[in-house]
């Protein structure tokens, strides 16, 4: 048996704000969108490189205020990209942690995305 990478489901409440944040600010692309019929809640997949997220307006799919950690090998470049966009709601900094370096960003729905560049020894222990 082989297990694949998990795909977190994050709760959203406003399609326009979700697109502005995930596509416009973070640089993800929309892979698919689904509604059971017009006017019903949206469920969509966004991705960037190897990171895949599901965003859902459905009440029972997820609780707002989740936190997820996304590993990256180019944290400084990603931070510079985000800062250059001059997004009105986030200017993320990078924090040194015992396990590596983290850049935390909250989406408009209270979900926290922590982009991490792990120290080599931490990454080896996790793998």
Backbone torsions as a table, in degrees:
resi	resn	phi	psi	omega
1	UNK	NA	145.8	177.7
2	UNK	-133.5	131.0	178.3
3	UNK	-98.8	142.4	177.2
4	UNK	-90.8	179.6	177.2
5	UNK	-69.7	142.3	176.2
6	UNK	-69.3	151.1	174.9
7	UNK	-119.4	104.5	-179.6
8	UNK	-67.7	145.8	173.2
9	UNK	-107.2	122.7	179.7
10	UNK	-111.4	136.5	-179.4
11	UNK	-79.0	133.2	175.4
12	UNK	-126.1	160.3	-178.8
13	UNK	-126.5	-9.4	-174.0
14	UNK	-147.9	113.5	-176.0
15	UNK	-59.1	-45.2	-178.1
16	UNK	-62.4	-43.6	178.8
17	UNK	-66.4	-38.0	178.4
18	UNK	-62.7	-44.9	179.1
19	UNK	-64.6	-43.1	179.4
20	UNK	-58.5	-43.7	-176.9
21	UNK	-76.1	-56.5	-172.6
22	UNK	-74.1	-39.7	-178.9
23	UNK	-90.1	-54.0	-176.2
24	UNK	-68.0	-46.5	-175.9
25	UNK	-87.8	-55.3	-175.2
26	UNK	-80.4	-15.3	176.1
27	UNK	83.2	20.0	174.6
28	UNK	-76.5	161.7	172.8
29	UNK	-115.6	151.6	178.1
30	UNK	-83.2	122.6	179.0
31	UNK	-91.0	-40.6	175.3
32	UNK	-158.2	159.1	175.8
33	UNK	-133.4	146.0	178.1
34	UNK	-144.0	135.9	169.0
35	UNK	-135.5	139.8	178.4
36	UNK	-65.1	-29.9	172.0
37	UNK	-166.2	163.0	-179.0
38	UNK	-54.3	139.0	178.7
39	UNK	89.3	-10.6	178.0
40	UNK	-90.6	166.6	-175.6
41	UNK	-58.3	149.3	-179.9
42	UNK	-89.2	142.1	169.3
43	UNK	-130.2	124.2	-179.6
44	UNK	-142.9	157.0	175.9
45	UNK	-109.7	133.5	172.7
46	UNK	-122.5	152.9	179.6
47	UNK	-150.1	156.8	172.6
48	UNK	-150.0	122.7	-175.4
49	UNK	52.8	-125.0	-178.8
50	UNK	-92.2	4.9	-177.9
51	UNK	-94.1	122.6	179.8
52	UNK	-121.0	130.7	177.8
53	UNK	-128.9	144.7	170.3
54	UNK	-106.9	134.9	179.8
55	UNK	-117.4	129.7	-173.1
56	UNK	-135.4	135.2	171.2
57	UNK	-90.0	-4.9	-177.7
58	UNK	-70.6	130.3	-175.6
59	UNK	-55.0	-43.7	-173.5
60	UNK	-88.5	0.5	-174.1
61	UNK	-79.1	-33.9	-176.3
62	UNK	-163.8	161.3	176.3
63	UNK	-99.5	137.2	176.0
64	UNK	-64.1	153.2	178.0
65	UNK	90.9	19.9	177.9
66	UNK	-71.8	161.4	173.8
67	UNK	-129.8	132.8	176.3
68	UNK	-131.2	150.4	179.6
69	UNK	-111.5	129.5	-178.5
70	UNK	-122.4	116.8	-177.9
71	UNK	-78.4	139.9	177.4
72	UNK	-142.3	148.8	178.2
73	UNK	-96.5	-5.8	-176.8
74	UNK	-131.2	59.1	-175.8
75	UNK	-63.6	-43.3	-178.4
76	UNK	-62.9	-42.8	179.3
77	UNK	-65.6	-39.9	179.2
78	UNK	-65.6	-42.8	177.7
79	UNK	-61.0	-45.3	179.3
80	UNK	-60.1	-40.4	177.4
81	UNK	-60.4	-45.2	-178.9
82	UNK	-68.3	-42.7	179.4
83	UNK	-61.5	-39.8	-178.8
84	UNK	-63.4	-24.1	-180.0
85	UNK	-75.1	-15.2	179.8
86	UNK	49.5	45.4	176.8
87	UNK	-62.4	133.2	-173.5
88	UNK	-68.6	-13.0	-173.2
89	UNK	-117.4	2.7	-179.4
90	UNK	-160.4	132.3	170.4
91	UNK	-132.6	76.4	-169.8
92	UNK	-66.8	139.3	173.7
93	UNK	-102.8	172.2	177.9
94	UNK	-111.7	129.6	180.0
95	UNK	-110.0	136.0	173.9
96	UNK	-79.1	131.6	178.6
97	UNK	-126.7	163.0	177.7
98	UNK	-58.7	-29.1	-176.9
99	UNK	-94.4	-11.0	-177.5
100	UNK	157.8	-148.4	-178.8
101	UNK	-121.9	135.1	-176.7
102	UNK	-122.4	143.1	170.2
103	UNK	-125.6	114.5	-175.9
104	UNK	-103.4	133.4	179.7
105	UNK	-134.5	132.2	175.8
106	UNK	-99.3	135.6	175.8
107	UNK	-80.8	173.0	-178.0
108	UNK	-64.8	-5.9	-175.3
109	UNK	-111.6	9.5	177.2
110	UNK	88.8	1.6	176.3
111	UNK	-78.6	140.0	-178.1
112	UNK	-109.4	123.5	175.7
113	UNK	-105.8	121.1	-178.5
114	UNK	-109.9	108.8	177.7
115	UNK	-89.0	125.9	-170.2
116	UNK	-125.6	137.5	168.5
117	UNK	-112.7	101.5	-175.2
118	UNK	-77.2	145.8	170.5
119	UNK	-62.2	148.1	-176.2
120	UNK	-53.6	-45.4	-179.0
121	UNK	-63.6	-35.8	177.4
122	UNK	-66.9	-42.5	-179.5
123	UNK	-64.9	-38.6	179.3
124	UNK	-66.8	-38.0	179.0
125	UNK	-67.0	-36.4	-177.7
126	UNK	-72.3	-30.2	-175.4
127	UNK	-86.0	NA	NA
